[in-house]
């Protein structure tokens, strides 16, 4: 298994393409991975070799809230409830501005909550700002 600096967990291929473009355009990293649902992401994140090797852990997980099968809150609960993954920064990345969604995200241990813009340029700027902070300014636990 190879290391990814950024993990995007989002069921929208459009958001994934815009995120990829934003990250690569600013040359923030070439090591990023997209999961189209939280269940697939959890299968990878909780494999023994992944949890046992902190050098594989990303600098940031951008996590959508509303997805089929397993919600972003469910995956967040799993990540923050597991000693091996609880240190990984998780920023919720959602269209929801509902106060309850935001409150619950922070209650479950989210490191931030970003609202996805419907404007492509604004969405890419938001991704660029977040990824830049977590990959260049923040010091991760490794």
Beta strands, then each sheet from edge to edge (+ up, - down):
strand 1: 6-9
strand 2: 32-35
strand 3: 60-63
strand 4: 90-94
strand 5: 112-115
sheet 1: 2+ 1+ 3+ 4+ 5+
end
